[in-house]
């Protein structure tokens, strides 16, 4: 059995990422050596295509992809899994025999975290803020979970429209639409970089939030974003981005190594470090 796996993460502003610890510690628990490197676009003159080339040349088994590359990376792959194509974003790339295959494990990560963290949450009307890579995966997961109507808001209105059209093609007409305003909803999924350590702030004004709503966050560094703090002060049920980060990592770990990770062990270790 193979005992050493070299992998990593490509993105911008990822110095605080917990991914190395998540992957490497689970590797140790399974008796293998996983080396996980951060390739931050802020710290190198290399671009995404060059970093992919370098990783492949160095013998990486694969890489994770994060903001702002989840959609751009699709142009540099030889094959894309059907779910990733339907989502329109890739967050995991494997290298094998000269082939680059793209996957999306974010949708699974979000759905699993939501199922455990917000059981019984109302799913009639949901507002998704952010139509980038993470938002695309969260929107796909939301409709898979049974959300009746998904309202998609993005500062780039055209991006919201493209995502709504893609999701309707997958799940049926009328299930998703681009919203021009923050429409009233049972729940809010926040999937923009706002709130990350490198992008402080709140993407949704306090006045929009109501105690009857639930709020699910995609950002996990910091684990308690300003949005979640405000939402809890209003009385909302909340879900942080930690579960999504770990569950998507667990599925990526399996794609990289072929080994079956212990998801709950990974989550417990992740939360203990924070």
N, C-alpha and C positions, 0 to 999 in steps of 0.2 A: 504494500500500500504506500502511496506517495506520502511523504512526511513533511514536505516544505511547500508552502504556497506563498507567492509574492503577489500582492495586490495593492490597491490604494484608492484614492479619491481625487477627482479633478473638479475644481470649482473656483469660485472667487470669494475671498474673505473667509476661508475655512480653518484658520489657525486654531479656533476653539472647538473644532469638531471632536466628538467623542468616538467617532468611528474606529480609529486605530485600537482603542482600548476594547471596544465592543467585539471586534473581530479577533484580535490577538488573544484576549482572555478566553474566549470560547474555544479557540484552537488549542490552547493549553489544556483546557478541560477535556478535550477529545484526544489528547495525546499527539497533536501535530503542531508544527511551527508555522504560524501565519504571520507574515510581515506585511504591515499595512502602512503605506506611505501617503502623506498629504502632498498634492501637487497644486499649489495655490497660484492662480493666475495673477494674483497681486504681487507675488514674490518672484516671478520669472519673466523673461522676455519671450518665452515660448507661448505659442497659441494652442488651442485645443487639438487641431489635427497633428501638430508636432508632438504634443504630449502623448497622444494615442500611439503614434509611431514609436516613440521612445519606450513606452511601456511594453509594447508588443516585442520590440527588439530585445528588451532586457529579460524576457521570459515571464512576464506577468501572466497569471491565469485569467486576469480580468481586472476591471476597474469599476468603481461606482462613479456616477456623474451627478453633480448637483448644480445649484444656481450659479451662473445663468446659462448652462450648457445642455439642459435636458432635451431641448428641441433641436438645437444646432447639431448635436452629436449624431442625429439620425442620418445626416447627409454623408457620414463617414463610415458607415457600416455595410457589411456584405449581406446581412440578413437581419430581419426584425421580427420578433415574436408577434403573433396576431393581436394579443392584448395590448402590447405597446403601440402597435399601429393604430388600433382603435382609440387609444388614449391620446396618441400624438406626442408622446414623450418617452424618453428612455433614461433610466437611472442606473442601469447595470449593463456592462458590456463584458462578454467573455471572449477570450482569444483561444482559438484551437485550430491547429493545422492550417494556418493562414487565413482563417475565417474570423470575422468579427460579428458576433451575434448580440443584438440588443434586446433587453427585457425591461419591463416595468414592474418593480416590486413595491412601489409606493402605494398602488391601489390596494394591494393585499394588506400592507402595513396599516393604512388608514382604516380599512374596514375592520380588521382584527382589533385594533385599539378602540374603535368606536363601540364595537359589540361588547367589549369588556368594561369600558369606561363610562358609557352613557346608555345603559340598558333601558329599554322602554321609551327612549326619546321620540317625540312626535316627528313624523317624517312627511307630513302633507306638503309643506312649503319650506324650502331651504334656500338661503342666500349664500352663494359662493362668491367671496371677494378674492379675485386673483385668478387669471386664466392662463398663467404660465405653466411650466412643467409640473410643479407640485399641485397646482389648482386643477389641471387636467386630470391627474390621477385621482385626486380627491372627489372631483365631480363624477368621474366614471364609477368610483366606489360607491358614492352616494346613490346613484341610480340603481346600481346592482343591489344595494341594501333595501331598495323599495321606496326611495323618495319619489313622491308623485309629481312634484313640479320643482325644478331647479332653476333659480334665477341667478344669472352669472353677471357680476359687475367687475369691470376692469377699467382702469384709467385709459387704456387703449381699447376703445369700443370695438374696433375691428377684430381684435384678438378674442374678445368675448363672443362675438358673432360666429367666428370660425369654430370655437369650441362648442357652442350650442348646436351648430349644424352637424358637427361630427358626432356629438352625443345623441342627437335625435336620429341620425342614420343608424346608430347602434341600438338604441332603446325605444324608438318610436316617436312619431311627430308629437310635438307639444310637451314632451317630458322636460325639455330644457329651452331656455331662451335668454338672449342677451338683455340685460336690464340697464336702463339709463340712469337709474337712481338706486339707492339702498332700499329695496322693497321690503315691506313687512313680511316676516316669516316666522316659522316655529323655531328655526335654528339658524346659526351662522357658522360657516366654515371660513376661516381666515387662512389664505394661502398666498400672501405676498411676502416679500422680504422685510417689510416694516415690522419692527419689533426684535429683529435679530440684533446681536451685539454690535454688528457693524452698521446697522440701519435702525437706530432707536426711534421710537414714536408709536403712534396708534393709528391704524388705517381706518378705523370706524369710530365716529364721534360717540361720546357717552350717551348723548340724547337718543341715539337709535336703540340702545339696549333696553330690554324690559325683563323683569324678573321671571316672566313666563318662558323666556327663551333659553335655549342651550347654546353654548359657544364652544366650538372645537378649533384648536390652534394647530397649525402645521409646524411653526417655528419651535425649536427645542433648545436653542442657545440664545438667551437664557430659558430655563424651563418655565419660569413664571414670567411671561411677557407683560408689558403694561396693559395690553388688551385683556388678558385673563384677570389681572388684578382689578381692573375697573369692572369687568363683568361680574366677578364675585361680589364686589361691593354693592352692585345693583341687585344681586340675588339670583343671578343666572347659574344654572348647572354648567360646569366647564370641563373641558378635556384638554390637557396639555399635549404638546407634540412629541413627548418622550416615547410613548407607546408606538406611534407610527415609525419613529426613527429606529427603534429596536426590532420591531416585527419586519420592517422592510429589509433591515440588515440581516436578519435570520434567513430570509429567503435568498438574499444575495449570497450569503455565506454558503448555502447549499449549492447554488449555481457555480460558485468559484471552486469549491472543494469536492463536491459530490457527497459530503458528509451531512448527516441530519443533526442540526444543532438543537439544543434545549432552549426553546424560546423564553420560558419563564425564568430559567437560570440567567439568561442574558438580560432580561428586564430587571430582575432583582439586583444583579450586579451593577447595571447602569444606574439605577436609582440610588444605590448605596454610594456610588462615587459622587453623586450630586448632593 
